[in-house]
Amino acid sequence: MSEEIKSKEITKAELINKLKYILDHSCKSDDCIYYCKVRDWQNYSHDRTYFSIVEKGKYSTKYINHQYGYYDNISGEYYPHRYGDLRKNYDLGGMDIKE
């Protein structure tokens, strides 16, 4: 079994700013609407904030939720999604963002 990658070196505010940065610096289609989705979830003694960028078609039923993992509000640790890590400089297509 693989061990979850966690990180205490980044804050929740920094993760939200990074999500916005990725959205601003990604190549986007004119036929889609893009927005950041930050959702709090509390249940079963857990308190988490989930991060994603939604890609929604203007003229179609296209809906893609690019997930970037969650922040544990109790321990202060970030758990990246298997395919999306906010600590890395990648755009929505997986390309490196040049600063």
N, CA, C and O atoms as a printed pandas DataFrame, in Angstrom:
     atom_number atom_name residue_name chain_id  residue_number  x_coord  y_coord  z_coord
0              1         N          MET        A               1    0.836   -1.191    0.000
1              2        CA          MET        A               1    0.000    0.000    0.000
2              3         C          MET        A               1    0.874    1.245    0.000
3              4         O          MET        A               1    1.936    1.280    0.621
4              5         N          SER        A               2    0.416    2.238   -0.691
5              6        CA          SER        A               2    1.204    3.468   -0.751
6              7         C          SER        A               2    0.864    4.357    0.446
7              8         O          SER        A               2   -0.279    4.420    0.899
8              9         N          GLU        A               3    1.867    5.021    0.923
9             10        CA          GLU        A               3    1.700    5.930    2.059
10            11         C          GLU        A               3    1.248    7.298    1.546
11            12         O          GLU        A               3    1.756    7.784    0.536
12            13         N          GLU        A               4    0.296    7.914    2.242
13            14        CA          GLU        A               4   -0.185    9.226    1.820
14            15         C          GLU        A               4    0.904   10.271    1.989
15            16         O          GLU        A               4    1.615   10.282    2.994
16            17         N          ILE        A               5    1.032   11.145    1.005
17            18        CA          ILE        A               5    1.991   12.232    1.070
18            19         C          ILE        A               5    1.325   13.384    1.793
19            20         O          ILE        A               5    0.255   13.844    1.392
20            21         N          LYS        A               6    1.956   13.850    2.859
21            22        CA          LYS        A               6    1.382   14.973    3.599
22            23         C          LYS        A               6    2.441   16.041    3.809
23            24         O          LYS        A               6    3.640   15.766    3.753
24            25         N          SER        A               7    1.989   17.248    4.049
25            26        CA          SER        A               7    2.915   18.349    4.187
26            27         C          SER        A               7    2.385   19.372    5.179
27            28         O          SER        A               7    1.231   19.793    5.092
28            29         N          LYS        A               8    3.240   19.774    6.131
29            30        CA          LYS        A               8    2.879   20.813    7.090
30            31         C          LYS        A               8    3.508   22.147    6.706
31            32         O          LYS        A               8    3.327   23.142    7.409
32            33         N          GLU        A               9    4.240   22.179    5.607
33            34        CA          GLU        A               9    4.999   23.368    5.249
34            35         C          GLU        A               9    4.197   24.426    4.512
35            36         O          GLU        A               9    4.762   25.445    4.115
36            37         N          ILE        A              10    2.901   24.223    4.313
37            38        CA          ILE        A              10    2.091   25.179    3.557
38            39         C          ILE        A              10    0.784   25.429    4.317
39            40         O          ILE        A              10    0.210   24.506    4.894
40            41         N          THR        A              11    0.325   26.673    4.312
41            42        CA          THR        A              11   -0.898   27.018    5.032
42            43         C          THR        A              11   -2.105   26.961    4.108
43            44         O          THR        A              11   -1.962   26.887    2.888
44            45         N          LYS        A              12   -3.283   26.994    4.693
45            46        CA          LYS        A              12   -4.524   26.948    3.914
46            47         C          LYS        A              12   -4.647   28.177    3.010
47            48         O          LYS        A              12   -5.076   28.053    1.863
48            49         N          ALA        A              13   -4.281   29.346    3.503
49            50        CA          ALA        A              13   -4.336   30.569    2.692
50            51         C          ALA        A              13   -3.384   30.477    1.498
51            52         O          ALA        A              13   -3.724   30.917    0.400
52            53         N          GLU        A              14   -2.209   29.914    1.705
53            54        CA          GLU        A              14   -1.253   29.746    0.608
54            55         C          GLU        A              14   -1.789   28.773   -0.437
55            56         O          GLU        A              14   -1.563   28.960   -1.633
56            57         N          LEU        A              15   -2.500   27.731    0.008
57            58        CA          LEU        A              15   -3.082   26.769   -0.924
58            59         C          LEU        A              15   -4.168   27.418   -1.786
59            60         O          LEU        A              15   -4.250   27.157   -2.986
60            61         N          ILE        A              16   -4.997   28.260   -1.175
61            62        CA          ILE        A              16   -6.042   28.958   -1.926
62            63         C          ILE        A              16   -5.423   29.905   -2.943
63            64         O          ILE        A              16   -5.891   29.982   -4.078
64            65         N          ASN        A              17   -4.376   30.628   -2.553
65            66        CA          ASN        A              17   -3.683   31.530   -3.488
66            67         C          ASN        A              17   -3.048   30.752   -4.632
67            68         O          ASN        A              17   -3.062   31.206   -5.776
68            69         N          LYS        A              18   -2.495   29.587   -4.332
69            70        CA          LYS        A              18   -1.870   28.759   -5.358
70            71         C          LYS        A              18   -2.918   28.234   -6.347
71            72         O          LYS        A              18   -2.656   28.142   -7.546
72            73         N          LEU        A              19   -4.103   27.893   -5.833
73            74        CA          LEU        A              19   -5.192   27.436   -6.691
74            75         C          LEU        A              19   -5.603   28.533   -7.672
75            76         O          LEU        A              19   -5.817   28.264   -8.854
76            77         N          LYS        A              20   -5.712   29.762   -7.182
77            78        CA          LYS        A              20   -6.045   30.905   -8.029
78            79         C          LYS        A              20   -4.939   31.163   -9.060
79            80         O          LYS        A              20   -5.222   31.498  -10.211
80            81         N          TYR        A              21   -3.691   31.005   -8.642
81            82        CA          TYR        A              21   -2.551   31.207   -9.529
82            83         C          TYR        A              21   -2.582   30.198  -10.687
83            84         O          TYR        A              21   -2.353   30.561  -11.841
84            85         N          ILE        A              22   -2.864   28.945  -10.369
85            86        CA          ILE        A              22   -2.940   27.904  -11.402
86            87         C          ILE        A              22   -4.043   28.234  -12.397
87            88         O          ILE        A              22   -3.859   28.101  -13.607
88            89         N          LEU        A              23   -5.187   28.666  -11.881
89            90        CA          LEU        A              23   -6.305   29.017  -12.755
90            91         C          LEU        A              23   -5.950   30.193  -13.663
91            92         O          LEU        A              23   -6.287   30.175  -14.847
92            93         N          ASP        A              24   -5.283   31.204  -13.137
93            94        CA          ASP        A              24   -4.915   32.382  -13.917
94            95         C          ASP        A              24   -3.859   32.096  -14.980
95            96         O          ASP        A              24   -3.842   32.747  -16.025
96            97         N          HIS        A              25   -2.975   31.126  -14.724
97            98        CA          HIS        A              25   -1.853   30.877  -15.623
98            99         C          HIS        A              25   -2.009   29.624  -16.479
99           100         O          HIS        A              25   -1.038   29.182  -17.093
100          101         N          SER        A              26   -3.189   29.049  -16.534
101          102        CA          SER        A              26   -3.432   27.871  -17.363
102          103         C          SER        A              26   -4.002   28.286  -18.713
103          104         O          SER        A              26   -4.694   29.298  -18.831
104          105         N          CYS        A              27   -3.698   27.484  -19.727
105          106        CA          CYS        A              27   -4.313   27.692  -21.040
106          107         C          CYS        A              27   -5.758   27.239  -20.931
107          108         O          CYS        A              27   -6.038   26.134  -20.466
108          109         N          LYS        A              28   -6.672   28.095  -21.361
109          110        CA          LYS        A              28   -8.091   27.788  -21.212
110          111         C          LYS        A              28   -8.791   27.868  -22.560
111          112         O          LYS        A              28   -8.381   28.617  -23.447
112          113         N          SER        A              29   -9.842   27.091  -22.696
113          114        CA          SER        A              29  -10.667   27.093  -23.903
114          115         C          SER        A              29  -11.716   28.193  -23.797
115          116         O          SER        A              29  -12.229   28.469  -22.712
116          117         N          ASP        A              30  -12.035   28.827  -24.940
117          118        CA          ASP        A              30  -13.078   29.857  -24.961
118          119         C          ASP        A              30  -14.471   29.261  -24.808
119          120         O          ASP        A              30  -15.426   29.977  -24.506
120          121         N          ASP        A              31  -14.590   27.959  -25.012
121          122        CA          ASP        A              31  -15.891   27.290  -24.926
122          123         C          ASP        A              31  -16.212   26.798  -23.510
123          124         O          ASP        A              31  -17.221   26.124  -23.304
124          125         N          CYS        A              32  -15.361   27.131  -22.540
125          126        CA          CYS        A              32  -15.566   26.636  -21.178
126          127         C          CYS        A              32  -15.514   27.773  -20.152
127          128         O          CYS        A              32  -14.924   28.827  -20.387
128          129         N          ILE        A              33  -16.139   27.522  -19.031
129          130        CA          ILE        A              33  -16.095   28.412  -17.870
130          131         C          ILE        A              33  -15.229   27.717  -16.819
131          132         O          ILE        A              33  -15.388   26.521  -16.575
132          133         N          TYR        A              34  -14.331   28.451  -16.207
133          134        CA          TYR        A              34  -13.421   27.898  -15.199
134          135         C          TYR        A              34  -13.615   28.655  -13.889
135          136         O          TYR        A              34  -13.770   29.876  -13.882
136          137         N          TYR        A              35  -13.604   27.917  -12.787
137          138        CA          TYR        A              35  -13.655   28.569  -11.474
138          139         C          TYR        A              35  -13.051   27.678  -10.404
139          140         O          TYR        A              35  -13.022   26.454  -10.529
140          141         N          CYS        A              36  -12.568   28.327   -9.344
141          142        CA          CYS        A              36  -11.992   27.625   -8.199
142          143         C          CYS        A              36  -13.118   27.173   -7.281
143          144         O          CYS        A              36  -14.107   27.883   -7.095
144          145         N          LYS        A              37  -12.960   26.003   -6.717
145          146        CA          LYS        A              37  -13.942   25.471   -5.785
146          147         C          LYS        A              37  -13.204   25.079   -4.509
147          148         O          LYS        A              37  -12.369   24.174   -4.514
148          149         N          VAL        A              38  -13.522   25.769   -3.423
149          150        CA          VAL        A              38  -12.938   25.478   -2.112
150          151         C          VAL        A              38  -14.108   25.112   -1.206
151          152         O          VAL        A              38  -14.987   25.936   -0.950
152          153         N          ARG        A              39  -14.114   23.869   -0.723
153          154        CA          ARG        A              39  -15.270   23.354    0.003
154          155         C          ARG        A              39  -14.839   22.788    1.359
155          156         O          ARG        A              39  -13.923   21.969    1.438
156          157         N          ASP        A              40  -15.509   23.234    2.417
157          158        CA          ASP        A              40  -15.265   22.695    3.758
158          159         C          ASP        A              40  -16.166   21.491    3.995
159          160         O          ASP        A              40  -17.322   21.465    3.573
160          161         N          TRP        A              41  -15.613   20.498    4.677
161          162        CA          TRP        A              41  -16.359   19.288    4.995
162          163         C          TRP        A              41  -16.050   18.892    6.426
163          164         O          TRP        A              41  -14.889   18.808    6.824
164          165         N          GLN        A              42  -17.091   18.653    7.185
165          166        CA          GLN        A              42  -16.931   18.227    8.573
166          167         C          GLN        A              42  -17.858   17.056    8.833
167          168         O          GLN        A              42  -19.066   17.148    8.611
168          169         N          ASN        A              43  -17.288   15.947    9.307
169          170        CA          ASN        A              43  -18.073   14.770    9.644
170          171         C          ASN        A              43  -17.158   13.732   10.273
171          172         O          ASN        A              43  -15.953   13.720   10.020
172          173         N          TYR        A              44  -17.724   12.874   11.079
173          174        CA          TYR        A              44  -16.987   11.768   11.688
174          175         C          TYR        A              44  -15.685   12.226   12.349
175          176         O          TYR        A              44  -14.649   11.583   12.183
176          177         N          SER        A              45  -15.730   13.306   13.080
177          178        CA          SER        A              45  -14.593   13.928   13.789
178          179         C          SER        A              45  -13.488   14.422   12.848
179          180         O          SER        A              45  -12.356   14.634   13.283
180          181         N          HIS        A              46  -13.805   14.605   11.579
181          182        CA          HIS        A              46  -12.861   15.175   10.617
182          183         C          HIS        A              46  -13.292   16.591   10.271
183          184         O          HIS        A              46  -14.480   16.911   10.290
184          185         N          ASP        A              47  -12.321   17.431    9.955
185          186        CA          ASP        A              47  -12.570   18.804    9.530
186          187         C          ASP        A              47  -11.586   19.100    8.401
187          188         O          ASP        A              47  -10.398   19.308    8.649
188          189         N          ARG        A              48  -12.077   19.120    7.164
189          190        CA          ARG        A              48  -11.199   19.250    6.001
190          191         C          ARG        A              48  -11.689   20.347    5.068
191          192         O          ARG        A              48  -12.868   20.701    5.060
192          193         N          THR        A              49  -10.753   20.880    4.278
193          194        CA          THR        A              49  -11.068   21.814    3.211
194          195         C          THR        A              49  -10.539   21.209    1.914
195          196         O          THR        A              49   -9.342   20.954    1.785
196          197         N          TYR        A              50  -11.440   20.980    0.953
197          198        CA          TYR        A              50  -11.079   20.389   -0.332
198          199         C          TYR        A              50  -10.884   21.476   -1.386
199          200         O          TYR        A              50  -11.587   22.487   -1.388
200          201         N          PHE        A              51   -9.914   21.251   -2.289
201          202        CA          PHE        A              51   -9.557   22.222   -3.327
202          203         C          PHE        A              51   -9.729   21.597   -4.705
203          204         O          PHE        A              51   -9.332   20.454   -4.930
204          205         N          SER        A              52  -10.329   22.358   -5.635
205          206        CA          SER        A              52  -10.432   21.892   -7.014
206          207         C          SER        A              52  -10.672   23.076   -7.945
207          208         O          SER        A              52  -11.049   24.167   -7.516
208          209         N          ILE        A              53  -10.442   22.825   -9.228
209          210        CA          ILE        A              53  -10.769   23.784  -10.279
210          211         C          ILE        A              53  -11.769   23.097  -11.197
211          212         O          ILE        A              53  -11.522   21.992  -11.681
212          213         N          VAL        A              54  -12.896   23.754  -11.434
213          214        CA          VAL        A              54  -13.969   23.186  -12.248
214          215         C          VAL        A              54  -13.890   23.765  -13.658
215          216         O          VAL        A              54  -13.732   24.971  -13.844
216          217         N          GLU        A              55  -14.003   22.889  -14.632
217          218        CA          GLU        A              55  -14.030   23.250  -16.054
218          219         C          GLU        A              55  -15.402   22.834  -16.584
219          220         O          GLU        A              55  -15.706   21.643  -16.661
220          221         N          LYS        A              56  -16.221   23.808  -16.946
221          222        CA          LYS        A              56  -17.607   23.559  -17.330
222          223         C          LYS        A              56  -17.856   24.105  -18.730
223          224         O          LYS        A              56  -17.491   25.244  -19.022
224          225         N          GLY        A              57  -18.472   23.311  -19.595
225          226        CA          GLY        A              57  -18.745   23.729  -20.960
226          227         C          GLY        A              57  -19.842   24.779  -21.031
227          228         O          GLY        A              57  -20.853   24.682  -20.336
228          229         N          LYS        A              58  -19.635   25.790  -21.883
229          230        CA          LYS        A              58  -20.658   26.830  -22.084
230          231         C          LYS        A              58  -21.814   26.303  -22.917
231          232         O          LYS        A              58  -22.974   26.617  -22.652
232          233         N          TYR        A              59  -21.493   25.500  -23.926
233          234        CA          TYR        A              59  -22.492   25.065  -24.888
234          235         C          TYR        A              59  -22.674   23.553  -24.898
235          236         O          TYR        A              59  -23.298   23.009  -25.809
236          237         N          SER        A              60  -22.132   22.871  -23.891
237          238        CA          SER        A              60  -22.232   21.413  -23.838
238          239         C          SER        A              60  -22.385   20.963  -22.389
239          240         O          SER        A              60  -22.451   21.784  -21.474
240          241         N          THR        A              61  -22.440   19.676  -22.200
241          242        CA          THR        A              61  -22.572   19.118  -20.851
242          243         C          THR        A              61  -21.214   18.783  -20.232
243          244         O          THR        A              61  -21.142   18.078  -19.226
244          245         N          LYS        A              62  -20.157   19.283  -20.828
245          246        CA          LYS        A              62  -18.817   19.008  -20.322
246          247         C          LYS        A              62  -18.683   19.510  -18.886
247          248         O          LYS        A              62  -19.049   20.646  -18.585
248          249         N          TYR        A              63  -18.154   18.658  -17.997
249          250        CA          TYR        A              63  -17.908   19.032  -16.603
250          251         C          TYR        A              63  -16.718   18.228  -16.116
251          252         O          TYR        A              63  -16.787   17.004  -16.004
252          253         N          ILE        A              64  -15.621   18.925  -15.824
253          254        CA          ILE        A              64  -14.414   18.277  -15.306
254          255         C          ILE        A              64  -14.049   18.948  -14.004
255          256         O          ILE        A              64  -13.966   20.174  -13.936
256          257         N          ASN        A              65  -13.829   18.156  -12.970
257          258        CA          ASN        A              65  -13.440   18.644  -11.662
258          259         C          ASN        A              65  -11.982   18.250  -11.431
259          260         O          ASN        A              65  -11.697   17.097  -11.106
260          261         N          HIS        A              66  -11.064   19.192  -11.597
261          262        CA          HIS        A              66   -9.633   18.940  -11.383
262          263         C          HIS        A              66   -9.366   19.024   -9.881
263          264         O          HIS        A              66   -9.356   20.114   -9.309
264          265         N          GLN        A              67   -9.152   17.883   -9.250
265          266        CA          GLN        A              67   -9.002   17.838   -7.796
266          267         C          GLN        A              67   -7.550   18.049   -7.379
267          268         O          GLN        A              67   -6.621   17.571   -8.031
268          269         N          TYR        A              68   -7.379   18.777   -6.276
269          270        CA          TYR        A              68   -6.042   19.079   -5.768
270          271         C          TYR        A              68   -5.864   18.668   -4.312
271          272         O          TYR        A              68   -4.973   19.187   -3.639
272          273         N          GLY        A              69   -6.673   17.767   -3.815
273          274        CA          GLY        A              69   -6.499   17.254   -2.469
274          275         C          GLY        A              69   -7.221   18.071   -1.417
275          276         O          GLY        A              69   -8.123   18.854   -1.715
276          277         N          TYR        A              70   -6.797   17.867   -0.171
277          278        CA          TYR        A              70   -7.466   18.559    0.932
278          279         C          TYR        A              70   -6.477   18.984    2.007
279          280         O          TYR        A              70   -5.358   18.481    2.101
280          281         N          TYR        A              71   -6.936   19.924    2.804
281          282        CA          TYR        A              71   -6.182   20.447    3.944
282          283         C          TYR        A              71   -6.907   19.998    5.212
283          284         O          TYR        A              71   -8.097   20.267    5.376
284          285         N          ASP        A              72   -6.199   19.319    6.100
285          286        CA          ASP        A              72   -6.777   18.879    7.370
286          287         C          ASP        A              72   -6.738   20.062    8.332
287          288         O          ASP        A              72   -5.664   20.472    8.773
288          289         N          ASN        A              73   -7.911   20.614    8.657
289          290        CA          ASN        A              73   -7.981   21.803    9.507
290          291         C          ASN        A              73   -7.622   21.520   10.962
291          292         O          ASN        A              73   -7.355   22.453   11.719
292          293         N          ILE        A              74   -7.610   20.268   11.362
293          294        CA          ILE        A              74   -7.264   19.910   12.737
294          295         C          ILE        A              74   -5.744   19.783   12.897
295          296         O          ILE        A              74   -5.163   20.371   13.809
296          297         N          SER        A              75   -5.115   19.028   12.023
297          298        CA          SER        A              75   -3.664   18.817   12.138
298          299         C          SER        A              75   -2.844   19.864   11.400
299          300         O          SER        A              75   -1.654   20.018   11.674
300          301         N          GLY        A              76   -3.471   20.602   10.449
301          302        CA          GLY        A              76   -2.746   21.606    9.672
302          303         C          GLY        A              76   -1.896   21.013    8.573
303          304         O          GLY        A              76   -0.933   21.640    8.132
304          305         N          GLU        A              77   -2.233   19.809    8.117
305          306        CA          GLU        A              77   -1.465   19.134    7.072
306          307         C          GLU        A              77   -2.225   19.137    5.748
307          308         O          GLU        A              77   -3.454   19.069    5.719
308          309         N          TYR        A              78   -1.468   19.217    4.656
309          310        CA          TYR        A              78   -2.026   19.184    3.309
310          311         C          TYR        A              78   -1.811   17.799    2.719
311          312         O          TYR        A              78   -0.699   17.271    2.752
312          313         N          TYR        A              79   -2.881   17.206    2.174
313          314        CA          TYR        A              79   -2.827   15.898    1.522
314          315         C          TYR        A              79   -3.176   16.092    0.047
315          316         O          TYR        A              79   -4.351   16.268   -0.278
316          317         N          PRO        A              80   -2.198   16.064   -0.848
317          318        CA          PRO        A              80   -2.482   16.298   -2.268
318          319         C          PRO        A              80   -3.241   15.132   -2.886
319          320         O          PRO        A              80   -3.155   13.997   -2.415
320          321         N          HIS        A              81   -3.987   15.428   -3.949
321          322        CA          HIS        A              81   -4.674   14.402   -4.722
322          323         C          HIS        A              81   -3.637   13.655   -5.554
323          324         O          HIS        A              81   -2.561   14.182   -5.838
324          325         N          ARG        A              82   -3.961   12.452   -5.932
325          326        CA          ARG        A              82   -3.015   11.634   -6.699
326          327         C          ARG        A              82   -2.589   12.319   -7.990
327          328         O          ARG        A              82   -1.435   12.184   -8.399
328          329         N          TYR        A              83   -3.499   13.058   -8.649
329          330        CA          TYR        A              83   -3.196   13.689   -9.929
330          331         C          TYR        A              83   -3.040   15.202   -9.853
331          332         O          TYR        A              83   -2.828   15.840  -10.884
332          333         N          GLY        A              84   -3.139   15.795   -8.675
333          334        CA          GLY        A              84   -3.011   17.241   -8.557
334          335         C          GLY        A              84   -2.388   17.642   -7.230
335          336         O          GLY        A              84   -2.901   17.285   -6.169
336          337         N          ASP        A              85   -1.299   18.372   -7.281
337          338        CA          ASP        A              85   -0.582   18.797   -6.076
338          339         C          ASP        A              85   -0.354   20.303   -6.170
339          340         O          ASP        A              85    0.314   20.779   -7.089
340          341         N          LEU        A              86   -0.905   21.045   -5.224
341          342        CA          LEU        A              86   -0.776   22.506   -5.241
342          343         C          LEU        A              86    0.630   22.989   -4.903
343          344         O          LEU        A              86    0.925   24.172   -5.072
344          345         N          ARG        A              87    1.492   22.114   -4.436
345          346        CA          ARG        A              87    2.865   22.521   -4.117
346          347         C          ARG        A              87    3.746   22.559   -5.362
347          348         O          ARG        A              87    4.883   23.028   -5.303
348          349         N          LYS        A              88    3.230   22.069   -6.483
349          350        CA          LYS        A              88    4.008   22.030   -7.723
350          351         C          LYS        A              88    3.455   23.053   -8.705
351          352         O          LYS        A              88    2.284   23.423   -8.622
352          353         N          ASN        A              89    4.278   23.507   -9.625
353          354        CA          ASN        A              89    3.888   24.530  -10.603
354          355         C          ASN        A              89    3.407   23.898  -11.901
355          356         O          ASN        A              89    4.091   23.972  -12.921
356          357         N          TYR        A              90    2.224   23.272  -11.864
357          358        CA          TYR        A              90    1.647   22.688  -13.064
358          359         C          TYR        A              90    0.309   23.333  -13.361
359          360         O          TYR        A              90   -0.458   23.636  -12.447
360          361         N          ASP        A              91    0.024   23.546  -14.652
361          362        CA          ASP        A              91   -1.276   24.105  -15.034
362          363         C          ASP        A              91   -2.295   22.965  -15.139
363          364         O          ASP        A              91   -1.995   21.827  -14.778
364          365         N          LEU        A              92   -3.484   23.269  -15.628
365          366        CA          LEU        A              92   -4.555   22.275  -15.712
366          367         C          LEU        A              92   -4.199   21.104  -16.630
367          368         O          LEU        A              92   -4.669   19.987  -16.415
368          369         N          GLY        A              93   -3.388   21.345  -17.631
369          370        CA          GLY        A              93   -2.995   20.290  -18.565
370          371         C          GLY        A              93   -1.761   19.525  -18.136
371          372         O          GLY        A              93   -1.330   18.623  -18.855
372          373         N          GLY        A              94   -1.181   19.843  -17.003
373          374        CA          GLY        A              94    0.004   19.150  -16.523
374          375         C          GLY        A              94    1.314   19.754  -16.979
375          376         O          GLY        A              94    2.375   19.182  -16.731
376          377         N          MET        A              95    1.261   20.907  -17.644
377          378        CA          MET        A              95    2.475   21.575  -18.097
378          379         C          MET        A              95    3.060   22.432  -16.995
379          380         O          MET        A              95    2.327   22.928  -16.141
380          381         N          ASP        A              96    4.363   22.611  -17.002
381          382        CA          ASP        A              96    5.045   23.434  -16.004
382          383         C          ASP        A              96    4.751   24.908  -16.268
383          384         O          ASP        A              96    4.872   25.377  -17.400
384          385         N          ILE        A              97    4.364   25.638  -15.215
385          386        CA          ILE        A              97    4.098   27.057  -15.339
386          387         C          ILE        A              97    5.404   27.827  -15.169
387          388         O          ILE        A              97    6.062   27.721  -14.134
388          389         N          LYS        A              98    5.771   28.589  -16.172
389          390        CA          LYS        A              98    6.991   29.385  -16.105
390          391         C          LYS        A              98    6.671   30.703  -15.409
391          392         O          LYS        A              98    5.740   31.409  -15.797
392          393         N          GLU        A              99    7.443   31.025  -14.386
393          394        CA          GLU        A              99    7.182   32.270  -13.637
394          395         C          GLU        A              99    7.988   33.408  -14.167
395          396         O          GLU        A              99    7.892   34.524  -13.656
